[in-house]
Structures are given as C-alpha cells and as structure tokens.
Amino acid sequence: AVLNCAPSGLRMLPCDAYEAHGILYRSTNVRRDDSTYRILHSEDGACSEHLRVAKAFYDDIKKGNGKALFFCVAGQNRSATLAVAVLLLSGEPLEKVLGRCSTARPFILENQGFQRQVVELEAFLRRTSISEALNAMIHSRGVKRLRSSDSCGGELAQPADTEKTTNGSPRVQLELRVPGLYRVFEVELPARATIAAVKHACVEQVNAHLRTESSLQLGRSWLVYHDDGASGWDDVVTLDLALEEEAIEADLQLAV
C-alpha cells in the first residue's frame, strides 16, 4: 500500500493497474515543504488532517499484515515526518525510530519546522498515555473527524488554491525543482506576479538554502514552467514552457 503525501501529478497515475496488482493507493496533500507548515498538529495541539489520514492508513495496513510506503516528492520531509509521527503514535520511542532511519535513510527530516513538530508530538505523548493523547488531539476544538477515500485519486486534505496574508492579498505556492540539488523548494508568491518577481523569489530561496551549507550561490539560471499533465486534454501531456528568452538562446543551449 502507498500513501502519497504530496500528490502532484496524481491524475497521471495508473490507478486501475495498481488495484489490479493488489496495491492500495491513498493520498493526503501536504501542499508545502516549509518550516512554517503545520503538518502534524496546530499550535494548540489539534491533530492535523494529514496525521489522522496517515495513522488510519497505517492502522488498516497493519491489521492486514501488509506493508506501507509513505512517499511525497523526494521521500525526504513530508512523507518522512508523517511516517515517524505515525510510529510515535503506535508506541515506538522517537530515539528508536530515528535510529532505524539513520541506517536506512539518513538524510531525511532536514525541514527544521517538521523536526520541531515531531519533538513536540513526542513530548505530548510522554505526558499522557498514547490512547489519551491521540484521543485528545483528534477531538480538539475545531478539528474535523477523519474522512476516508474510496478512489486512488481522492485527496484527503485539499487546500485552497490560494491563501491570503494579513493584508488580504492572495498568495500561491509553487514547487521549484533545481537540477543538481535533489530537492524541491516551496516558494510563496503573490497570486499575480511578473516573471522577474517570480525569478527573484526563487533565486533568493535557493541562495538562502545554499548559504546554510557553504558560501555558494546561484550563477546563471532561467525559469521553465513544468506541468506533468495539462488538465482538459484527452491525453496526458507533459508541458515545459520557457519563461525567459535566455532559456532558448542558441549559445546557451549549445553550452548546456
């Protein structure tokens, strides 16, 4: 069974083939790999929809003695955080869980905000019994009860396409992939922005990441819009659209 924790391009998946081979496929759309995103619980301790979905999914698979794969874009932050949290709720100590991770996949959980929420969850569980903690989090005020999905395309925590800041301006998030860095950046932007403004925000976020490890920064770069499958077409088509003239200049293409 597979739980997709960031289902971009979900409509492209061969759901019928999965079912035919006995693979259960579910999803919960953790839309941002960002340190401020509340992936596990709200600030007042209310359990997130993502965590309830992940726990219910894991429990169902465990009852049937099956195996579960938690996945997102890189299998590094969103899915790893939910997998660790589910094991904590199942009674395993955090040190033991992370010890196993360190031998199998030592580069997970670099998102410091997600790290903090995992530690908060462990602290909450240590103060009470696991059953009491889970019950309290699920029934915290303002939290919807767990829902389920009957189709592999069902997204169990659907966000709005845009958010609003305190001044009411609509905001959107885009996924930025940078070849060679092997990770995805979540960049927040105004709903309406020029290409120059988009590029500036992207470059700033990548440079901020690079500065945490070295003195390197981006040199020459250009933007390409990528869509894994344009909606409304009869056939799924991958679309790559150059957003800057530099991306299609002959001398650059020959150099690359």
Helices and strands as residue ranges (DSSP letters): E 2-4, G 10-12, H 15-20, E 25-27, H 49-63, E 69-71, H 78-89, H 94-104, H 112-127, H 130-138, E 163-164, E 170-177, E 184-190, H 195-211, E 224-227, E 239-242, G 245-248, H 250-255
